[in-house]
């Protein structure tokens, strides 16, 4: 009898020796399967004919191989070699509309579960700073973790620590000083290393341990800490600016390393701004030394969220060259911006003709603009229509047009000069733009050469008719006139000869008359 009692107690003890975890719980219908790690459980069939003994037939597989088949009533369970436990918690028969189902739980042996948590007093350090890092060790399992060996190292290689702990109880955090209320974690106090450029130092912890049955486990944990490089570079500018005003950009540098460095700083304004000087510098900074470099910029156009490029500083560390970049400041530019376009048509005309001048103004800014348009009438022209003086208020993205006409009075080049256009915003800030100069070429009308010859001929013969018959008739008349003049001249010559005979005093005047008459006749004939 006593022997039987000992056997029963031994069986009870062996049954309680394995602690099971929570496992998983599922509702299975005919033919359905549930999975846990490398195990699977299929509800193969129901046995519900006997209303007092509902049963389910389950099939357990490991790595796709069947290792057990059992028929279970509600509340019954079985396990295999203390490796997995199967429990039929509830069996529901259902009715005509609903198929029967069973609620099954699968459990694995409980394990020690060590969590390694690394925490620093801050996330970012400068080379040489004190780093206060703590390692917290917590057993989140339901059995104790024993014989812990913990390795702490880092990437890049810098930290190398070893720790040993005999036991961490289930559900507890390891505490070096258990008599205090505060948890005393492992402390790793180191000085941040000097790196040649900004680097993430990753500290990692690795734990090897076992449960009370001697089964081995391992856990990992880690954290990354940012270590700044030797050079800090920051770029600052006023975040809100007025258009067409100048503002300072400030680049501040500091050598926080452990050696003197020769630096080359370069900066850029991008396409949205212009600077007042070249943006490159060379200088040297000793450890701990700081320097500030500033310059003026002016925005090219209003707009929100305009980004300046980052500044860059380069230096040598050993045989390698490194680049550090600043932030990219974002700026909001407020103000009106007027684009003015002026055209004239036509650009070539004759005296007395009219040219049309058109002006178009567009506000491409983000504020209203009050514009005063004042032009003058160029010399050699007169205003025919429209107005050269206007005042207008343009909203953002607004457009205004003004047209007027000029009559060009004189030959030559009419110049409409370059015009300065002034405008202001609601706060009274003054702005300006310009319109380019325009030219109008005024030319005399061209006259036909035939018309010029007709005018000359008309002046010679007293008429403006140029037909060949009239010209022929005129030539015949002129020939007849010449013959008559010759006959008259012959008669006058005979009379002159007789006069000579009669008296020498009248000879010379008669001779001169004869010569003049002959010459006139000859000229008339050729004409």
Secondary structure, 3 states (H helix, E strand, C coil): CHHHHHHHHHHHHHHHHCCECCCEEEEEECCCEEEECCEEEEEEEEECCCCCCCEEEEEEEECCEEEEEEEECCCCEEEECCCEEEEEEEEECCCCCCCCEEEEEEEEECCCCEEEEEEECCCEECCCCEEEEEEEEEECCCCCEEEEEEEEEEECCCCEEEEEEEEECCCCECCCCCCCCCCCCEEEEEECCCCCCCEEEEEEEEEEEECCCCCEEEEEEEEEEEECCCEEEEEEECCEEECCCEEEEEEEEEECCCCCEEEEEECCCCCCEEECCCCEEEEEECCCCEEEEEEEEEECCCEEEEECCCCEEEEEECCEEEEEECCCCEEEEECCCEEEEEEEECCEEECCCEEEEEEEEEECCCCCEEEEEECCCCCCEEEEECCCEEEEEECCCCEEEEEEEEEECCCEEEEECCEEEEEECCCCCEEEEEECCEEEEEECCCCCHHHHHHHHHHHHHCCCCCCHHHHHHHHHHHHHHHHHHHHHHHHHHHHHHHHHHHCHHHHHHHHHHHHHHHHHHHHHHHC
